[in-house]
Amino acid sequence: MRMREILIVGGGQSGLQLALSLQEHGYAVTVMTVHSPEELYTGRAVSMGVMFGTARAAERAYGLDFWEDEVPPLHGMRISGYTPEGAPAFTCNGRLARPAQSIDERVKMAVWLEVFAERGGRVVLHGATVTDLDRLATMYDLTIVATGHSGLSDVFPVDRSRPTARMPRVATAIAYIEEDPRHPDPDAVGVDIVPGLGHVIGWSGFSVNGRCRMLAVTGAADGPLARLPRRVTPEGHLDVLLDIIRTHLPERYEAYRGARLADPRAVAVDHANPQVRHPIAQLPSGRSVLGMGDTVVVTSPALQQDANNASTAARLYLEAILAHGDRPFDEAFMRAAFAPYLDYAGPFTGQVAAHLHFNPPYVTDYVAAAERYPELADRFVNGFDDPAGLAAWFTDEAATRALVAEAENAAAEPPLAHA
């Protein structure tokens, strides 16, 4: 069989994971991306993400977990809620079935791009326009676009038939800071739900200078986060971020007072909102290209799904390509490759996203009950690694309340008498 040639436009988690995996199966892969490894490593922070067990296993299967012994494991998730007056309302702690981890995308993508080239992959350092895509698509058996939720994503029409979370535009301000013994949750993801602000989220991760603390505030873009200027130095960004925490969550601010950036460019702002696009883009010539990852399915970064979605997209597209053999990569193939990815990533674009951001009363009641019943906390936090499983009950008030009642009844049952 002739070696099949595949072009991947985009050098992020999904694009490079797929490229490196396809290399192992003898495909001729070209990656077209904007930044060299050096530019990635020394550039500004891009995002903040936790990789849960399923995504980590997909990397491990192809030997891409180069930082296994350096990255601090995350064994669970703490979720704390507050009253509108700022008083603590509840805290629950869930344990993950498999540890998660967090690696700065600048580190991972710089190394992966180098490894891809060293293994014989072709790297083209150039931005791509629609005209470029139209020309390039004639040169490859399959062209995949994985450039993220801006830029070329616009060539993929929004899927208006699919309901997505109806919510005000969300902003997420991110900073990587130097680790400090005062920081909470040394081996877990910490989430504080703050009325009038949104979420304050932090965890231990790994960045360009080694271990660090990843910190984010997410909320309505026209709320307190509107204080963040469009043009601001990284130090100024961190100052505003910390002052927002000081104002809205003073008890957590004490742990971050005097924080310093982990490196001079360790900040980012993300305005992603849940959205689903059609997976196929028709180019002016009539040729088709396939979208992957958050080019076509976007979630809010506060929901900790971006890296997992990207990894899962790469794994599922790899399986589809391998199973397709030497048949043409037509639109039927593209739709079939995308369908299981949407099944995985879709729940966090709809009601799950809305409920996690705005916490309707039954969700608040569930998380409060999880403070008393650890099995409820464990079920909830492991849902971040199983979106479909989480959506099956979390979006249904009756089902969610039934789980709480089941835990309460089990706790109330007297122990069995021993003979």
C-alpha positions in Angstrom: 0.0 0.0 0.0 1.3 3.5 -0.9 2.4 5.6 2.1 -0.5 7.9 2.8 0.3 11.6 3.1 -1.5 13.7 5.7 -1.2 17.4 6.4 -2.0 18.7 9.9 -2.4 22.4 10.2 -1.7 23.4 13.8 0.9 22.4 16.3 -1.1 22.0 19.6 -2.1 19.1 21.7 -4.4 17.4 19.1 -2.3 18.2 16.0 1.1 17.0 17.4 -0.3 14.0 19.3 -2.0 12.8 16.1 1.1 13.5 14.0 3.4 11.6 16.3 1.0 8.7 16.6 0.6 8.5 12.8 4.4 8.4 12.4 4.5 5.2 14.5 2.2 3.6 11.9 4.2 4.6 8.8 2.2 7.6 7.5 4.0 10.5 5.9 2.9 13.5 8.0 3.5 17.2 7.5 2.8 19.6 10.3 2.2 23.2 9.4 2.5 25.6 12.4 3.4 29.1 13.1 6.1 28.8 15.9 9.3 26.9 16.1 10.2 24.9 19.2 12.3 27.8 20.5 9.6 30.3 19.9 7.1 28.1 21.7 9.3 27.6 24.7 10.2 31.3 25.1 6.8 32.7 24.2 3.8 33.8 26.3 1.7 31.2 28.1 -1.2 29.9 26.0 -3.6 28.0 28.2 -4.0 26.1 31.4 -5.2 22.6 31.5 -5.4 19.4 33.5 -4.9 16.0 31.8 -7.0 13.3 33.4 -6.4 9.6 33.3 -7.9 8.8 29.9 -5.9 11.5 28.1 -2.7 10.6 29.9 -3.2 6.9 28.8 -3.5 8.0 25.2 -0.1 9.8 25.4 1.5 6.9 27.3 0.4 4.4 24.6 2.8 6.2 22.2 5.6 7.0 24.6 4.8 10.7 24.7 4.7 11.1 28.5 8.3 12.4 28.7 7.6 14.3 32.0 6.1 11.4 34.0 8.7 11.7 36.8 8.8 15.5 36.9 5.2 16.6 37.0 3.4 16.6 40.3 0.4 14.2 40.3 -3.0 15.5 41.1 -5.0 13.0 43.1 -8.3 14.8 43.5 -10.4 17.9 43.5 -11.5 20.3 46.3 -14.6 22.3 45.7 -15.6 25.1 48.1 -18.7 27.3 47.9 -19.4 30.6 49.5 -22.5 32.6 50.4 -23.2 36.0 48.7 -21.9 37.6 51.9 -18.6 35.7 51.5 -19.0 33.2 54.3 -17.9 29.5 53.6 -20.9 27.4 52.7 -19.4 24.0 52.0 -16.2 22.2 51.0 -16.1 18.7 49.4 -13.0 16.7 48.5 -13.2 14.0 45.7 -10.5 11.5 44.8 -9.6 10.7 41.2 -9.5 7.1 40.2 -6.3 7.8 38.3 -4.1 10.8 39.0 -4.1 13.8 36.7 -1.3 16.2 35.8 -0.7 19.6 34.2 2.1 20.6 31.9 2.5 24.0 30.4 1.7 23.7 26.7 4.8 25.7 25.8 7.0 22.9 27.2 5.0 20.0 25.8 4.5 21.3 22.3 8.1 22.6 22.0 9.5 19.1 22.8 6.9 17.2 20.8 7.6 19.3 17.7 11.3 18.7 18.0 10.7 14.9 18.4 8.3 14.9 15.4 11.0 16.4 13.2 13.8 14.2 14.6 11.7 11.1 13.7 11.4 12.3 10.1 8.3 14.4 10.1 8.1 17.4 7.9 7.6 20.7 9.7 6.5 23.8 7.8 6.8 27.0 9.8 4.1 29.2 8.2 0.7 30.5 8.9 -2.1 29.2 6.6 -4.9 31.1 5.0 -8.0 29.7 3.3 -6.3 30.1 0.0 -3.3 28.2 1.3 -5.5 25.4 2.5 -7.2 25.2 -0.9 -3.9 24.7 -2.6 -2.4 22.4 0.0 -5.4 20.1 0.0 -4.6 19.0 -3.5 -1.2 17.7 -2.3 -2.3 15.4 0.5 -4.6 12.5 0.9 -6.1 14.2 4.0 -5.9 17.7 5.4 -6.8 18.2 9.1 -7.1 21.7 10.7 -6.2 21.9 14.4 -5.5 25.6 14.9 -7.7 26.2 17.9 -10.9 28.2 18.3 -9.6 31.3 16.5 -8.4 32.0 13.0 -9.1 29.2 10.6 -11.9 27.9 12.8 -14.1 30.4 11.0 -14.1 28.3 7.8 -16.1 25.6 9.7 -19.7 26.7 10.0 -21.3 26.9 13.4 -23.7 24.0 14.0 -26.9 25.9 14.8 -28.8 22.7 15.2 -27.0 21.7 18.4 -28.0 23.4 21.6 -25.1 24.9 23.5 -24.9 26.5 26.9 -26.7 29.8 26.8 -24.5 31.9 29.1 -23.0 35.4 29.2 -19.6 35.6 27.6 -16.9 34.2 29.9 -13.3 35.4 30.4 -10.5 33.4 32.1 -7.4 35.2 33.4 -4.5 32.8 33.9 -1.1 33.1 35.6 1.6 30.6 36.4 3.3 31.5 39.6 6.2 30.2 41.7 5.2 27.4 44.1 5.0 28.4 47.7 4.3 26.2 50.8 1.4 28.4 51.6 -0.5 27.4 48.5 -3.6 25.3 49.1 -4.3 21.9 47.6 -0.7 20.7 47.0 -1.9 17.5 45.2 -5.3 18.4 44.0 -7.3 20.8 41.8 -8.7 23.5 44.0 -12.0 25.2 43.0 -13.6 28.1 44.8 -17.1 29.1 43.7 -17.5 32.8 44.5 -20.8 34.6 44.0 -20.4 37.8 42.0 -17.1 36.6 40.6 -17.1 33.1 39.3 -14.4 30.5 40.0 -10.9 30.8 41.4 -9.0 27.7 40.4 -5.5 26.5 41.2 -3.3 23.5 41.1 0.4 22.4 40.9 1.9 22.0 37.5 5.1 22.0 35.4 6.3 24.9 33.3 9.4 26.1 31.6 11.3 26.6 34.9 10.0 23.4 36.5 7.3 23.0 39.0 4.9 25.9 39.4 1.4 26.9 40.6 -1.2 27.4 37.9 -3.8 29.9 38.9 -6.9 31.2 37.1 -10.0 33.3 37.7 -13.0 32.8 35.4 -16.3 34.6 35.3 -18.5 36.8 33.2 -16.4 38.9 30.9 -18.3 42.1 31.8 -18.0 41.4 35.6 -14.9 41.9 37.8 -12.6 40.5 35.1 -13.4 43.5 32.9 -10.9 45.2 35.1 -8.1 43.4 33.3 -6.8 45.9 30.6 -6.4 44.7 27.1 -2.8 46.0 27.0 -1.0 45.1 30.2 2.4 43.8 31.2 2.6 40.3 32.6 3.4 41.7 36.1 0.4 44.1 35.7 -1.8 41.1 34.7 -0.8 39.2 37.9 -1.4 42.3 40.0 -4.9 42.7 38.8 -5.6 39.0 39.1 -4.4 38.9 42.7 -6.4 42.1 43.5 -9.6 40.5 42.2 -8.9 37.5 44.5 -8.2 39.9 47.4 -11.5 41.7 46.8 -13.7 38.7 46.3 -12.0 35.8 48.1 -9.8 37.4 50.8 -9.2 34.1 52.7 -7.6 32.6 49.6 -5.7 35.8 48.8 -3.5 35.3 51.9 -2.0 32.2 50.3 -1.1 34.1 47.2 0.0 37.4 48.6 3.3 38.5 47.1 3.2 35.8 44.4 5.8 36.0 41.6 5.4 34.8 38.0 7.1 31.5 37.3 8.6 33.1 34.2 8.4 36.6 32.6 5.7 35.6 30.1 3.6 33.2 32.2 0.2 34.9 31.7 -2.8 34.5 29.4 -6.4 35.5 28.9 -8.9 33.2 27.3 -12.4 34.2 26.0 -13.5 30.8 24.9 -17.2 30.0 25.2 -19.0 26.7 24.4 -19.5 26.2 20.7 -19.8 23.4 18.2 -19.0 23.7 14.5 -19.5 21.4 11.6 -16.4 19.2 11.2 -16.1 19.7 7.4 -15.1 23.0 5.7 -15.8 23.4 2.0 -13.0 25.4 0.4 -13.6 27.7 -2.5 -12.5 25.0 -5.0 -15.0 22.6 -3.5 -12.3 20.5 -1.7 -13.0 19.5 1.9 -10.8 19.6 5.0 -11.5 18.1 8.4 -11.5 20.1 11.7 -10.2 18.6 14.9 -10.1 19.5 18.6 -11.2 23.0 19.7 -11.2 24.1 16.1 -14.7 22.6 16.0 -15.7 21.9 19.6 -15.0 24.6 22.2 -15.5 24.5 25.9 -14.8 27.1 28.6 -11.2 26.7 29.9 -12.5 26.8 33.5 -14.1 23.4 32.9 -10.7 21.7 32.6 -11.6 19.9 29.4 -9.5 21.6 26.7 -6.4 19.3 26.9 -8.5 16.2 27.4 -10.7 17.0 24.4 -7.7 17.6 22.2 -6.1 14.4 23.3 -9.3 12.4 22.8 -9.8 13.9 19.3 -6.3 12.8 18.3 -6.8 9.3 19.6 -10.2 8.9 17.9 -9.1 10.4 14.6 -6.0 8.1 14.7 -8.3 5.1 15.2 -10.5 6.2 12.3 -7.5 6.8 9.9 -6.0 3.4 10.7 -9.3 1.6 10.2 -9.9 3.3 6.9 -7.0 1.7 5.2 -6.3 2.8 1.6 -9.9 4.1 0.9 -10.3 7.8 0.0 -10.7 10.2 2.9 -14.1 11.5 1.7 -16.7 13.5 3.6 -18.3 10.3 4.8 -15.1 9.4 6.5 -14.8 12.9 8.0 -18.3 12.7 9.5 -17.6 9.2 10.9 -14.3 10.3 12.4 -15.9 13.3 14.1 -19.0 11.7 15.5 -17.4 9.8 18.4 -15.3 12.9 19.3 -18.5 15.0 19.5 -20.0 12.2 21.7 -17.1 12.7 24.1 -16.6 16.5 24.0 -20.2 17.6 23.4 -21.6 17.3 27.0 -19.3 20.1 28.2 -20.7 22.5 25.5 -24.3 22.2 26.7 -26.1 21.9 30.0 -23.1 20.5 31.9 -21.2 23.7 31.0 -24.1 26.0 32.1 -24.6 24.1 35.4 -20.9 24.2 36.3 -20.6 27.9 35.6 -23.9 29.0 37.3 -24.6 26.3 39.8 -28.5 25.9 39.9 -29.8 25.1 43.4 -29.9 21.3 42.9 -26.2 21.3 41.8 -25.3 23.4 44.9 -27.3 21.0 47.1 -25.4 18.0 45.5 -22.0 19.5 46.1 -22.9 20.4 49.6 -24.1 16.9 50.3 -20.8 15.6 48.8 -19.1 17.3 51.9 -20.8 14.7 54.0 -20.7 11.7 51.6 -17.3 11.1 50.0 -18.8 8.8 47.4 -20.8 11.7 45.9 -17.6 13.8 45.7 -15.7 11.0 44.0 -18.5 10.4 41.5 -18.6 14.1 40.6 -14.9 14.7 40.2 -14.3 11.6 38.1 -17.0 12.9 35.8 -14.4 15.3 34.4 -12.7 12.3 32.9 -16.0 10.8 31.7 -18.1 13.6 30.3 -20.9 11.4 28.9 -21.1 9.6 32.2 -21.3 12.9 34.1 -24.0 14.2 31.8 -26.1 11.1 32.2 -27.1 12.3 35.7 -25.7 15.7 36.4 -28.0 17.5 33.9 -31.1 15.8 35.4 -32.3 17.3 38.6 -34.3 14.2 39.6 -31.4 11.9 39.0 -29.0 14.1 40.9 -31.2 14.4 43.9 -31.8 10.6 43.8 -28.1 10.1 44.2 -28.0 12.3 47.2 -31.0 10.5 48.7 -29.4 7.1 48.0 -26.2 8.2 49.9 -28.3 9.6 52.8 -30.3 6.3 53.1 -27.2 4.2 53.0 -25.7 6.3 55.8 -28.9 5.9 57.9 -29.1 2.1 57.6 -28.1 0.4 60.8 -25.1 -1.9 60.6 -25.8 -5.6 60.2 -25.9 -7.5 63.5 -23.2 -10.1 64.0 -24.3 -13.5 65.2 
